[in-house]
Amino acid sequence: MKRLLTTVGLLAAMAAPAFAEPTKIGVITTLSGPAGYLGEQARNGLTLGFAAAGADVELVIEDDTRDPNVGLQIADRMLNEEGIKVITGIIFSNVSGAVVPETLDLGGIYVSSNAAPSPLAGAKCHPNYFVVSWQNDSLHEASGAAAKKLGYTTAVALAPNYQAGQDAIAGFKREFGSEVTEIYTGVEQTDFAGEMAQIRDKAPDVVFQFHPGGQGIAFLKQYQQADLLGNIPMVLSEPSYDGVILKAVGPAAVGIAGTTHWNADFDNDASKALVAAWAAAYPDTPLTTYGQQAYDTGLLIGTALNAVGADDVDALAAEIKKANFTSTRGAFAFGANQHPVQDWYLTAIEADADGNPMIVTKEKIREAVGDVYAVDCKM
Amino acid sequence: MILIVEQFLNGLQYGVTLFLLAAGLTLIFGIMGVINLAHGALYMVGAFAAAWVTLQTGSFWIGLPVGLIVAAGVGLAMEVTVIRRLYARDHLDQVLATFALILIFNQTVTLIFGRQPLFSQVPDLLSGSVQVLPGLPYPAYRLFVIGVGLAVAVGLYLLINKTRVGMLVRAGASNRQMVRALGVDIGRLYTAVFALGALLAGLAGIMASPILAVQVGMGEEIILATFVVVVVGGVGSVKGAFVAGLVLGMLDTMLRAFLPGMLQGLMPGPEAQALGVGISSMGIYLMMAIVLLLRPRGLFAAGD
């Protein structure tokens, strides 16, 4: 009996390497605190994206709690001890600013599904650093271009005082071109009564604000309560009016204009497949661009893994660079700094049959644009 | 002129919210000697309960009392299970225990409600604006919050100064051991005070919920300013919480509103903004430092 067991055990041990182990992908994202739902979107999107690509992966998901130190510790552990070579998932630019350089120094690949701060897009670009979402500034340049196209000449721009907020106002100003009053809010601030008073005092043609997550909810509610909603138009970039924000704000959001690189009403097959898969897997969670970006990231990495596997990091990076996948946004290509070159659209928030806000795509306002930092990248 | 009046009202509204939170916290700290970091969690519980009930029933006026009852109930449960064991212990033990409570509350709310913020809006009755000055439509709801806060201040004044229970509260705040030695059931007094503090914190959360986002961790945003108010006003003094709350609320709002603009006259745009925002977020702490230098025990004595 003992000999039989030993033999069986040895056979099983010998057979094990014949089954390929799934590739581990490190996912560092924000799952706790007020912005926790953004990480939830990323996690869900990545899961669906890898499944759609048919890739055999195991997602190792960790919560960075929006703290760069925590993110750094997690990245160190993943790269040094767990043999992970590809990391993705960070939502916030301050965490990204710490984790990405560390990942690249330790020989890993980082593919961003959201944060793409300007310091890493120009001179500090790297062959192992890819961005699938958009470069931070370009996200808001689209809003600047939209505001200019709609004929406004004076604006008040508000954003929280951290890297992504500064990128936001810089991007908006760059494309808007005319007079902009900048107001920086606190990173944890949720009461904007003071800022509402300042907007009323300045009486601009248009207001632009970048406040993701819970801050966005508070801002929109207070904008309506301060009686500014019908009086001073607002143009928003994607993170300030995602599906979860709209669901929490309700009718107070109707009438606002926005810009986006993707919307759930897009007509291509990949997008429709995403919308259907999401509705089936997560029916109670609205699909936002965070989820869509993570889905595209999963598709991209998954397709590359299927082609060359994860053994050689350089070969994998080269394969990812080819961007050989069908994106949910239609046209997709990498620029010189490995950030996307894509189209941007104007949207309007309209009331649906129940009076709840929904995002309707109106027209394409920028075609095949990258970002201003690509010229500084000498790769 | 309009801008100044509007910012004044904003400061008043923020000050009143701080007062609601600080009144409970100062009583708990002053009478029971317990540093309750989890006070912000009670603020969050009140907001979530009211927002959820409002969603289910469609009426804010049903959500409001239910939210208050839930907040007081949770406070009561907290006192009986955890806080009761902390009275005799070191402040550090109390900080550790109540910090753990914050984490537990945050995760429990995430388990029950998920990670997405809840929808809450201003009730229809108050959704308009009032022409406070010609050309200044001020949100009616914020005026309501100011009104409620001032009414609670009057109510607490009457409770603390004109009733027997209030007398016990004041006595307990100035000399706990003596009250006990005189035969008063101190345990019941403590529980009642804690429940009252929880009720006030819950009320602050419910008042704030239509304006801000009802999200996990919303208590942490305001608890630091609340502690500053308690310290500046004098631990154990509700009058101190009122005065300090209003003063700090005004100071913080006015600094954030006008300092960046004033600095912009002196230096280029982004630097002025950054410096202005930095100094104004320091404002209330600078004030605390100055007050403590002049009056180390805060503005008012315990039991006022």
Boltz contact constraints between the chains, C-beta under 6 A:
constraints:
  - contact:
      token1: [A, 33]
      token2: [B, 217]
      max_distance: 6.0
  - contact:
      token1: [A, 34]
      token2: [B, 215]
      max_distance: 6.0
  - contact:
      token1: [A, 34]
      token2: [B, 217]
      max_distance: 6.0
  - contact:
      token1: [A, 36]
      token2: [B, 115]
      max_distance: 6.0
  - contact:
      token1: [A, 37]
      token2: [B, 115]
      max_distance: 6.0
  - contact:
      token1: [A, 37]
      token2: [B, 116]
      max_distance: 6.0
  - contact:
      token1: [A, 40]
      token2: [B, 115]
      max_distance: 6.0
  - contact:
      token1: [A, 161]
      token2: [B, 277]
      max_distance: 6.0
  - contact:
      token1: [A, 184]
      token2: [B, 273]
      max_distance: 6.0
  - contact:
      token1: [A, 184]
      token2: [B, 277]
      max_distance: 6.0
  - contact:
      token1: [A, 188]
      token2: [B, 221]
      max_distance: 6.0
  - contact:
      token1: [A, 190]
      token2: [B, 212]
      max_distance: 6.0
  - contact:
      token1: [A, 193]
      token2: [B, 10]
      max_distance: 6.0
  - contact:
      token1: [A, 194]
      token2: [B, 10]
      max_distance: 6.0
  - contact:
      token1: [A, 194]
      token2: [B, 253]
      max_distance: 6.0
  - contact:
      token1: [A, 194]
      token2: [B, 256]
      max_distance: 6.0
  - contact:
      token1: [A, 194]
      token2: [B, 257]
      max_distance: 6.0
  - contact:
      token1: [A, 197]
      token2: [B, 3]
      max_distance: 6.0
  - contact:
      token1: [A, 197]
      token2: [B, 6]
      max_distance: 6.0
  - contact:
      token1: [A, 197]
      token2: [B, 7]
      max_distance: 6.0
  - contact:
      token1: [A, 201]
      token2: [B, 3]
      max_distance: 6.0
  - contact:
      token1: [A, 214]
      token2: [B, 117]
      max_distance: 6.0
  - contact:
      token1: [A, 214]
      token2: [B, 213]
      max_distance: 6.0
  - contact:
      token1: [A, 214]
      token2: [B, 215]
      max_distance: 6.0
  - contact:
      token1: [A, 217]
      token2: [B, 117]
      max_distance: 6.0
  - contact:
      token1: [A, 217]
      token2: [B, 213]
      max_distance: 6.0
  - contact:
      token1: [A, 218]
      token2: [B, 212]
      max_distance: 6.0
  - contact:
      token1: [A, 218]
      token2: [B, 213]
      max_distance: 6.0
  - contact:
      token1: [A, 225]
      token2: [B, 139]
      max_distance: 6.0
  - contact:
      token1: [A, 226]
      token2: [B, 139]
      max_distance: 6.0
  - contact:
      token1: [A, 227]
      token2: [B, 129]
      max_distance: 6.0
  - contact:
      token1: [A, 227]
      token2: [B, 137]
      max_distance: 6.0
  - contact:
      token1: [A, 244]
      token2: [B, 116]
      max_distance: 6.0
  - contact:
      token1: [A, 248]
      token2: [B, 117]
      max_distance: 6.0
  - contact:
      token1: [A, 248]
      token2: [B, 119]
      max_distance: 6.0
  - contact:
      token1: [A, 250]
      token2: [B, 119]
      max_distance: 6.0
  - contact:
      token1: [A, 250]
      token2: [B, 121]
      max_distance: 6.0
